[in-house]
Amino acid sequence: MPQRIRVRRNFLFECQKPSGKSCSSGGLHNMTNYIGSADSHSGWRASLQKLGGNLAGMVIPNIGAFIAWGLLTALFIPTGWLPNESFAKMVGPMIVNLLPILIGLTGGRMVHGQRGAVIGAVATVGVIVGTDIPMFLGAMIIGPAAAWVLKKIDAVLDPKVPVGFEMLISNFSLGITGLVMAMVGFKGIGPIVRNISEVLGNGIQSLVDNNLLPIASVIIEPAKVLFLNNAINHGVLGPLGVAQAKETGQSILFMLETNPGPGLGILLAFWFAGPRVVRGSVPGAIVIHFLGGIHEIYFPYILMKPRLILAAIAGGASGVAMNVALGNGLTATPSPGSIFAYLVVTPKGDTFKVLLAIAVSAAVAFVVGWFLLKTDKSNNDDLDAAKRSEEHTSELQSRVDISYAVFCLKKK
């Protein structure tokens, strides 16, 4: 019997070694655990894809929380479907506090397990308090960074801890390191991210002043994917649009960041040409994005395949160009960015023109995204790796069964 246990342990060890997770076929189709592989590539493309996969890995496990916040926002804010002042009080704390902490926690866990998750959450509080905008990008930086620091400290302390003092040293090392990293986030990372947001806002302001609106998508779309969309929309475009709407009754600036077309096109491209392991999640994301107005739902897809930012830029620029050509504008910021909210703030008689611009932006984003995904060899590499993993698992299981059968025969 001891031999059987040893064989089983070896089997589990070999199976888990490539990815650190179970090799069961069901896990291969779980989007929560999917991060694009860059092992078969080298150079800057591999590095970029790995970075995008890690960023997506921090967000995807928390999509449920984003959906909860999105539904809360869509339903209960003053411009929502069921306005409720009491329930709407949860909207701000969720996006400012809860969601960044979850991202920081997940990023820390990716680096150093449960201890990394704890220190990631603690450190994220520092970047949240250090600024007044939602700190998604800051959480993506400070969470893994704090966990990495703790991991290095643990590697030094663990071999030297006296017997009986393990829990004491473990808890205090995490607490002290977490405090220091929270202070670093408060004084350093938070203000840096805020300054990045201000620089992007100034760039958009310059393009608006010089009537170069389609080019603004080159700044807006990448900023959106880094979760700076609310800062740009409500901090820059919103106030400018309000001033313009007071004079003309409508403003095209309300349409630059809120257009749901590019996100719809990218999600459709993933549905038809993306990695098979994530296609099953796309229809639900389309509903949440296009009908619910929660644009954050498609950002992880772009982070998973960073080259898709080109599709977002192309779709956004084409939509802005169409709106300029047709003289479109909205009477207020559509909140949330749902197609229904869009129609509510569309001036009377302009519905067809607004829908046409959204359709064009979605079509362009879809075509560009489809082409980029079809020419991305890593899609096939990931699928082949999954198949090889399943075959490897089946082969190992067969070896275990044979070994156990031989052992039983010898016992007889």
Beta strands, then each sheet from edge to edge (+ up, - down):
end
